[in-house]
Amino acid sequence: MRAAALALLLASPAVAQLCDQPFSPTRPGWVWQYQVSGEQSYTYTVRKTQITPNGYTQVREGPSGREELRYRCTEEGIYPIDFGNQGAGRAGVGGRPVSYSLEVVKATGVAIPDYDTWVVGNSWRLVLEVRGTGQQGPLHFNVSGTFETTYKVVAQEAVVTPAGRFLAYRLQTQFSTRLQASVGPLSLPFHFDSQGTSWYAENVGLVKSIQKSREGESVTELVALKK
């Protein structure tokens, strides 16, 4: 199967070689539908638009509206280059609302590596250096730091979702946030760690994920893939 997939990639145009990875297909018109269960339950869809030889825009639509995120495609793999409209929003800290706006200033590593990396025991990471601003009440502050995700392939196994049964690679992920909020000479660190498990199937992409944090556990499953 690996040899056949590699032959298909080599015979395809550049856009397929870089952006159309077997574990993250990038095809015009494809739509992935997911359902999320946990403290909140909802469904959303994902599709990829503005596809070029070295990038695309991922569009997610759900209860919170439409979100767009741009990705860069290289020989090493695929990684996000911005937060899109996910980089601005509101959150609650200490019982008080905080508004923020963040941008990616540098990306190191990949989120989806090249095909040959998908082997049990292999690992990779993605580090996003970010900066931006925030506000809590009358207080304005600057924000800088990193979001780091480490991925490790721990098994290849069957997984069942509402979309069917898939042979998938199971990844263990560790997510680390290291931010500093500064006002003048004062600096306040914000450190947060979480972990998760994801399953990726060849020629489909993400089919299931489980994310664990202080707020609890969230399960995402593929419901349908429209081609």
N, C-alpha and C positions, 0 to 999 in steps of 0.2 A: 504493500500500500504506500509506503514511504517513497519507493522508487517511482511509482506511477504518479504520485503527487509532484515529485521533483521534476519529472519529465514535463508535466503539464505547466509548471511554473516557467521552465526554461523555454517552452514553446510559446508562451504568452507574451503580450506586450509588456513594457516596463511597468505600467501601472499594476499589473498582476504580480510581477516579480517583487515589488516592494510593498504595496498596500494590501494586496489580496492574499494575505497569509492564510494557510489552512486553518489555523486556530483563531483567526479573526477575519473572515471573508469580507471583502469590500466589493459588493456588486450593486449596480444601479437597480433600484426597484425592490430590493430585498427588505423585508420588515420583520423584526424580531419582537414578539410580544411576551412580556414577563409579568408574573404576579408576585407580590411581596406579602409575606405574612409575618406577624410578630405583634408588637405593640400597636402598629398600624397595618391595615390591609388595603392594598390597592393594586392596580395594574398600570403598566406603561408600555410604550413601544419605542423601539430604537431603529433608526435607519441612517444610511450614510449618503451624503450629498456632496456636491462640489468636488468630485473625485478628480485628482490630477495624478501625474506620475509619482509625486512625492508627498501627497497629503490628501486629506479629506476633512469634511465637517460631519461630526456625529450629532444627530438630532434626536433628542429624547422628548417624548410628549406624554404627560400624565396629569394627575390631579393638580399638581403645582404649576402646570402650564408647559410651555415649550422651552427647552434648554438646549443650547448649542455649544459644542466643544470641538476645537480644532486639533487635529493630529498630524504629526510628521512621520513619514515613512522613509526608512533608511535600510541599508543592507544588514545592519545589526538588529533591526526590528522597528516597532512602532511605539510612539510616546506622545503624550499630550503637550501642546505648546501654549495653552492658555486655559483659563477656567471658564471662558465664555461668560454667559450671564449667571453662572454658578459662583463666580468670583465676587459677587456683591450680594449682600443680603442682611438678615437680622438674626440675632441669637440672643439667648438669655444668659447673663453671667451675674451671679450673686443676686438673682431675683430682679435684676434691672436689664432692660433691653439694650443691646449693643448693635449698632450698624457698622458694616465694614465693607471694604473694597480691596481686593487683592489681585495681583498679577504675577505671572511666572516670569522671572528674569533669567533663569537658566535651568535647563533640564539635563540631567546626567543619567545614562542608562536607558532602559526601555521598559514598557509595560507588557508588550507582546514581543518576545524575541523571535529570531529567525527559526525556521523549521527544525534545523538540526539540534537546537538547544532543548527541544521537548523530549527529554529522556529522564527516566526515573533517577533521582539523585542529583540532578542539575539544579542550579539556583541562579537567580539574577536579581537586580534591584533597580529601582527608579528613585531618583532624588530630585525634587522640585524646589529650587530656591525661589522664595516669594518675597514680595514687599507690598506695602499698601498703607491705607489709613483706616482709622476707626473712630467711632464716637459713642460715648455713653453719657447721656444727658448733656450737660454743657462742656464735658471734657472731650477734647480732641487729642488723638495720639497717633503715632506712627507704628507700623507693624512690619517686622522682618523675621525671616527664619526659614525653616525647611519642612517639607513633607517627604518622608522617606518610606517606601514600601519595599519589602524583601519578599521574593517569591521562591518557593522550593517545590519541585515536583516530587511527590512522595509515593505515588502509586498510579497504576493504570487499571481502571476497574469499570464495571457497569454501574450506571446510575439511571434511575427512573424519575421522570418528570411528567407533568401533564401533556407535554409534547411527544412523549414516547420514551423508549429505552435507548441509551447511548453508551458506547464504549468511550470513556473519557479519561483524561489525565486529571488527577486530584492535586491541587496546589495548596500548600499551607502559606498563608500570608501574614506578615507582621507589619503593622502600620504605625509609624512614629511621627508625631507632630512636635516640633521644637520651634516655638515662636517667642518673640520678645516684643512687648508693647512698651514704647518709650514716650515720655513727655519731658522735654528738656533734659536735665541730668538724671531723671528717675527712669528706671527700667524694671518692668515686671515680666517674669518668665511665665510662659504657658506651655506646659508639657503634657502630652496625652498619648497613650499607647492603646492599640486595640489589635485584635487578631481575627483571622477568618479562614475559611476553606472555600475553594472554588473548583468547579469541574468544567473542563473545556473539551469539547468533542471536535474531531477533525471535520472540516468543511461545514461546521455549524457555528463554532465559537462557544461563548459562555452558555452553559445549560443549567447551572445551579450554583448558588453561593450561599454561605452562611457567615454572617458578620456578627461578632461579639464585641460589646462595648459596655461601658458603665450603665447605659440605658437599657441593656438587655440584649436579646438575640433577634436577628432579623434574617429570614430565609427568602431568597429570590429564586424562582424557578421559571424555566422556559415553558410557555404555554403553546406557542405556535411560531413557525417560521414560514412567512409568505415569500415565495420566490417569483 
